[in-house]
Amino acid sequence: MDVAAVKQFLVGLQQAIVARLAQIDGAAFRRDEWTRPEGGGGVTQLLEEGGVFERAGVNFSHVAGSSLPPSASAGRPELAGRSFQALGVSLVLHPRNPYVPTVHMNVRCFLAEKAGADPVWWFGGGTDLTPYYAFAEDVRHFHRTCRDALAPFGAERYPRYKKWCDDYFYLKHRAEPRGVGGIFFDDLSAPDFATCFALVKRVGEHFLPAYVPIVERRQRLAYGERERAFQSYRRGRYVEFNLVYDRGTLFGLQSGGRTESILVSMPPRVEWRYDWKPEPGSAEEKLYTEFLVPRDWAD
């Protein structure tokens, strides 16, 4: 496993994404470099109260420790107690305009080591879209770009990773998906390092082509207080998922990561309402009836 090559790619990916988002927004990102006492560190790049993005966080981290946290070893109990390295880029973008969807993307690599044993490595990642006022052409574009990213690795890869995403980004206590999905994968280590790394690179490199055209189509649509209120209400689902279910958030907190960087994914303004229901026939109801349902968007 070539950790240096993975790190070089991830650092470049963060820089490329931040540069394009800053160009779209017209504002510069704040850059924070941080270190972790147990080993490693990272770079958090953040934009708040921009022209397009109310909050945009793009993180790179490369951390190390003497023992894998429970969130990383739950599916691999035989690795508990091994030292580890974890590298990744993770981002969440919360645009101000409710017609522009929130989006998440991350690509990551783990290495677990133990004296006298071969190192164990695997990749994970994915990207998913969380609209408030959704447009079918946007969702189709996002999913088709995800499908194109995975196409060189077999036609079965996209439907498998799409279902994995649908299953993962699901709020069981609400009995509803977080958004309209995308792709998600974890524990990727076959057939070999080169193939897995190539797949992860394509996922990362296809993020901007998947998301930027949606931003460009929707960022100037007019909206009012009603749309902002619904956006704030639906953002509450985002917070619930991240704090209750998200393995990346749990890994970061359990491994002693930098809390400010971990929680940069949270939206800046959120609202919870008691037993709220959308008006029948409204644009808000349309999100539930037409988009927060299982669909084969790519086809």
N, C-alpha and C positions, 0 to 999 in steps of 0.2 A: 504494500500500500504506500502511495506517494503522498504523504501529508502535505509536503511543500507545494505540490501541484494543486491540490485541493484548495489550500489557503490562497494561493495566487489567483485562482479563478474566482473565489468568493470575494476577495478584496476588490478585484476588478468589476465584478457584478454589482457590488454595492455602489461603487463610484459611478458606473454607467447609469444605474437607475436614479440615483440622486441627481445627477447632472440633467437628465431628461425631465424629471419632475420639477426641478427648479426652473427650467426653461418654460414649462407649461404654466407654472404658478406665477413667475415673475419675482419671487422672493427667494432669498438664500436660506440654506439649511444651516442650523447650528450643529457644530461638530464637537462631540465629547469623547475623548479617549479615556478609558478606565482600565484599572487593573484589579485583579481578584486575589486576595491574600492566599487562597489555597492553590493558586496557579492559573496563569493565563490572564486574559482580559478581552478588550474589544473596543469597538468604535460605534457609538450611537450618533446617528444623524437625524435631526428633528426639525420640522417646520411647523410652526403654530400660527394661527390667525393669518394665513396667507391669502392670496387673491382667489385661489381655487380650493386649497386644502385647509380645512379647519385644524386638522392635525395630521401630519404624515411622519411616521417613524420608520427608519430603515436601519436595522442593526446588523453589524458583523460581530461575531464573537468566536474566540478560540480559547476554551477553558480546559483545565485539567484538574484531576483530583485523585485521591488514593483509593476511593471506593465509589462505584456506580450508585447514584441515588435510586430509591425504589421505583420511581416513575420510568427509569431507563432499563431496569433489570426485571420488571414485573413479567414481561413476556419471555425473558431469558434467565430464569432463576439460577442456572448453572454459572452465570457470569457474576453473580453477587459477590462483592468483595474485591473484584478486580480494580486496578487503577484504570483511568480512562482519559481520553481526550475527546472533546466535542467541538466541532467547527460548524458554523452555519451563517447564513444570511436570512433574516426574518423581517418582514415588513407588514404594516397595516396602514392603510390610507383612509382617512375619514374626510371626504370632501364636504364643503359647506352646503352646496346646492343639493337638495333632497332628490333631484332627478339624476344625480351622479352617484353610482353605487359605491359603497365601501368595498374594499378588496384586501385580501390577505395572500401572502406568498411566503414560502420558506423552502430552503434547500439546506440539508444538513448531513453531516457525516460523523459517525462515532467509531472510536477505536478503544477496545477493552484489552488490557494486557495483564499478564501474570508471569512471574518468573518460572521458567521451565516449561511454558506452554506457548503454543502459537498464538499470535495476536488475532483477535476476532474483530472484524470491521463490518459496518453496514451503512447504507445511505437511507435517507427518507426525505419527504418533502411534499409539495403540492401547492395549489392555489385555488381559491374559491371566491365567488362573487356574492355580495350581500346587497341587493337593491332595496330601495324603499318604494319608488314608483318605477316599475320595471317595464322594459321594452323588449319584445320578443327578439327583434333583430340584434339587440345588444347581447342577450343571453346566448343566442345561436352563435354569434361571432366569438364570444369568449370560449364556448365549448369546442367550437371547430378549431380554434387556435391551439387549445390544449390537445385535441386529437392529432393535429398536425405535428405538434412537438413530439408526440410519442410514436408516430407512424413508423419511423425506421426500426423500431424495436418489436414490431409485430402488430397485426390488426386487433389482436385480442387485448392488448395492453390498455387502450383507452377505456373500453367498457368496464374492464376490471377495476381500474383506478377511479373511474367515475362512480361506480357503485360503492367503493371503499370510502370515497369522499362523502357520498350521500349518507352512508351509515355513520361515519365519524362525526360530521358536523350536524348532529341531530340532538335536539334538546329533549331528552326523554321525559323530564318533568313537565314539559309543555306539549309533548306529542306533536312537535313540528320541527322542520328543518331550520337551520340558521339562515339559509339563503337559497340560492339556486345552484349551489355546488360548483364543481369543477373537477379537479383530480386530487387524489391523496394516495400516498404510498409510504411504507415503512419497512424496516428489516430487509432492505434490498441488498443482496450480496451474491446473486447468481445471474449469469453464469461465471462472471469474472469481474475483477476490479475495473478494467478498461471499459467494459460495456456499461456497467452501473454508473461510472463516472460520466460517461458520454450521455447517458439518459438524464442525469441530474443537470448537466450543463444545458441541455436543450430545454428542460423545464424552466430553468432560470432565465435563459436567453429569450424565451417566448413570452415572458411576462409583459414586457412593454408592448409588443404587438397585440397582445390579448386585451390589454386594458386601455391604453392611450386613445385608440379610436373612439371608445365609448365616452371618455372624458371630453374629447373634442366635439362630439355630437351633442352632448347634454349640458355642458357647463354654463351656457348662456340662456337656458330656459328660465322663464320667469316663475317665481314661486312666492308664497306668502307665509303668514303665521301658521296656517293650517298644515301646510306641507312640512314646515319646520317642527311642528308639534308631533306629527306622525313619525318623522325621522327620529326625534328624540325618544319616542316611545319604543320604536323598533330597535334602536341602539341598545336599549336595556337587555334585549335578548343576546346581543353580542357580549355584553359584560357578564351575563349569567353563564354563557358557554365558557368563556375564558377562565372564569374563576372556579367553575364546578368541574369541567370536563377536560380542558385543554392540556394535553400532555407536555407541550412545550413550556407553558406557563408553570406547570407543576415541577418540571425538571429544573427550570431556572431558579425557582424559589428553594427547592430541596437541595440544590447543589451550591447554594450560597452565592448565586449570581447577583448582579447589580439590580436592585429592585426598581429603580427609576427606568432602567432600560427594558426590563421585563414588562412593566406595566405601561409602557409607552403605547401599547396597542389599544389601550382604553380610549373610548371617545371622550371628548372634552365636555360635552353636554348631553345628559341622559335624563329620561323621565320615566317613572313608573306610575301607572294608573291602576286603580282597583277595578278588576273585572271589566275592563274596557272591551267593547266590540265595535268593529267598523260598521258604518251605515250600509244597509243593503243597497247594492247597485253602485256604490261609491268607488272612486279610484283606489281608496285604501283597501276595500274588500277585494278588489281585483288582485292585489298582491297575494292574498291567501288562496283565492279560488283558481287562479291561473298560473301562478309561479311557485308557490310553496307546496308543490305537488310533484310527484315523480314524473319526469318526462325525459325522453331521449332528445335532448336539445340539438345535438350535432347533426341529426338526420331530419 
